[in-house]
Amino acid sequence: MRYPLVLAFVAVTACGGSSSDTPTTPTIPRTPGTPVATTSVSLRNNLFDPVDIVVVPSATITFNNADGRAHNVSFANQTITSVPNWSTGDRTVAMPAATGTYGYTCTIHPGMNGTVRVQ
């Protein structure tokens, strides 16, 4: 009677305990690193990638719309120029000299948010 138990163990082990039907979540860095003078953020799949970045004062950020559909970049801080809707290519934004954390969003797609920390 041991053989049915062994076969059941082999069948479960061979499956690996995962399913190929399980959707994957994109890996997006959440922990900002060392401040940089310029950086790039990609807009795709209704996400900013990376979501959080760290830059030096007065840095330039290039937002690249890789979706081919309309997005925008709207900063809550009115001193930073927001980017109106565009469908492809790059748009640049100059960050302020003042240190702080600046949130932004795509107003077309709820939940599409990011932050820039100037330090």
N, C-alpha and C positions, 0 to 999 in steps of 0.2 A: 504493500500500500504506500510505500514511499515515493514511487514514481510519479503519481499525480501531483504530489506536493512539490517535487523537484521541477516538474514541467511548469507549474504555476509560477514558481520563483523565477525560472528562466524567462518566461513570457513577460513578467512584470519588469525584470531587470533589463531586458532587451528594449523595452519601450523607453527607458530613460526617464520616465516620469514627466515628460513634457509633451505638448501637442504642437504640431505645426500650424494649427488654426489660431494659436494665441497671437494677438497683434503685438508688435514690438513698439516700444516707446523710443523716440529718437533720443540720443544721448546729447544733452545740451549742457555745457559747463555752467555750473551755478556759482562757483567760487571764483571771484575775480583774482587775477594775478598781479604782477608787477605793472605799474603805470607805464603807458607807452604814449608817444607823441602823436601817432596816427594809428588807426585801427579800422577794421572792416566788420560790418555786420550784414549777414545774409538774411533776406526775407524769403521764406519758402514754407510751404505747407501751413500757412497761417501761423508761423512762429518766427521770432527773431533768433538768430543763431550767430554768436552766443547771446544768451539772454542778459547776462550781467557782464559789464566790462569796467576796467579801471584805466583812466587816462591821466596825463599830466594836465595842468592848467593850460587853457587855450589850444588844446589838441583838436585835430580834425578827425571826424568819423565819416567813413564812407559807407553808406547803406546801399547794398546791391539787391535789387529786386530780381530774384531768380525764378519767380513764379510765372511771369507772363500775364499776371492779372493785377488789377489795381490794388495798391496798398498806399499808406501814407505813414508819416512819422510825426506824431503830435506830442510835443513836450508840454508838461504841466507848467513849467517855469516859462513865463511869457518873454523872458529876456533871450531865450534860445529860439532861433528861427526854425519853425516846423517845416516839414516837407509836404506839400500838397500831393494829392493822388498822382501816381505814375505806375506804369505797367512793366517796364523793362529798363535795365541799365542801372547806372549809379547816380546817387545824389549825395552831396557832402554837407556836413553840418559842422560849424565851428563851435566848440564848447567854450563856456565862459572861463575867465581867469580865476574866478572865485571857486574855492574848494566846496565840495558838497556832493550830495547824491541827487541825481536828476532822473526822474521817471519819464518814460515815454510810452506811447501806445499807437496802435493802428486803429483809428476810430471806425474803420469799416468792419473790422473783425474783432468782436468782443473776446477778451482773454489774451489777445496778442499784445503782450507788454514786455518792457525791458527796462533796465536801469544803467546809467552811466555814473560811476563814482569818479569825481575829479579830485585828485590828491597830489 
